[in-house]
Amino acid sequence: METQTMTSKEYIALEEKYGAHNYHPLDVVIDKAEGIWVTDVDGNRYMDFLAAYSAVNQGHCHPRIVKALQEQAEKVTLTSRAFRNSKLPLLYEKLAEMTGYEMFLPMNSGAEAVETALKAARKWGYKVKGVEENKAEIIACTNNFAGRTITIISFSTEEQYKDGFGPLTPGFKIVEYGNAKALEEAITSNTVAFLVEPIQGEGGVVVPPEGYLKEAYEICKKNNVLFMADEIQSGLGRSGKLFAFEYENIRPDVVTIGKALSGGLYPVSAVLSSKEILGVFNPGDHGSTFGGNPLGAAIAVEALNVLKEEKLIENSYELGIYFRNQLKEVNSKHVKEIRGKGLFIGVELNNEAGGARRFCEALMERGILAKETHENVIRFAPPLIITKEEIDWAMERIREVLLMD
Ligand SMILES: *Cc1c(COP(=O)(O)O)cnc(C)c1O
């Protein structure tokens, strides 16, 4: 079949027929994208308010990042880490310069970065902290999201994520998100790390109480427990800071990043930490065929340059305030709470609103793509290159939808 002559319906039928049904997407078949806009196969344009779960913070197909990809693709794409390449060291240097961390470990997906952080924490626990073999405990939070591997879902509190996938990985404890006291009480001499999202993304853009991260950080320090921030979604400008933890002036021992690290052009993730912690890995302990490849590294360097040089973090901070204020002015009977930091915004609807999905579908009809998270939350997380005028354009439509019956 000629692809150009296929309709949305045909693409959807093909996908439904052959693809595993592990997603329930909105029925828009995107064919092209540029900046904050995507175009479907029928030529309809939509403003993208999901930005691929914050992977395209720099906007779709950013010309500078596309160029970096093209240039590197013509030179060398993959060497494996059996050999060195001329791009990975430059990514390390860029990360050091921008984040102030000391040592890095590159992977591909976010889940792999989290897995790497968990392995680093356990090994640090045995080799540095002196925890007895196989006794290490890691504490995570209720409502967390850190990916979909078996180990990661083992500490999920979402039943569906675990159902049918046992036996699960032991060694995790769960404490209530936002409750520092609960963390303190859960720590034992075997606790090696506390893993937390400074703002929970998939959990519904949940911002913890002010002071929580700082308090949790101090509790970790006092108990020689690693504080590990999962900034895969909240990081790289999304929250209006480079990292969401900066709002509480803390310096996590370990940070995971992914998603926007490539501006959406390629899967690139990384663990940022210190020599003491990442230094526990010896040759052969851990690896990845694609992790640290020169194509991904070249893309990531440019994605970080764009973030900085186009002042996207500042734009996220300022327009985040503007956007939230605009949303708060809509007097909708459906809205329970509007929350977030920067352009990382959740609109939680009342239980009587009939779920966020119908609002997302109504937004789609009006040219806006947003995705519900957790039944009742509409997430608004556009690319950080968005302008005030574009937010005004969107607000006209969002207002209409929030004021529906
Ligand atoms: C998306 C996400 C992950 C997992 O990233 P993948 O690339 O989908 O594996 C991990 N942690 C957080 C906070 C995320 O939002």
The ligand as a Gaussian input file, in Angstrom:
#p B3LYP/6-31G(d) Opt

LIG

0 1
 C        9.279000       8.616000      31.865000
 C        9.887000       8.428000      33.194000
 C       10.761000       7.367000      33.456000
 C       11.034000       6.267000      32.456000
 O       11.551000       6.695000      31.270000
 P       11.451000       5.758000      29.961000
 O       12.317000       6.448000      28.960000
 O       10.010000       5.714000      29.565000
 O       11.945000       4.414000      30.358000
 C       11.370000       7.312000      34.695000
 N       11.102000       8.230000      35.645000
 C       10.256000       9.249000      35.432000
 C       10.029000      10.252000      36.509000
 C        9.594000       9.371000      34.208000
 O        8.719000      10.349000      34.021000

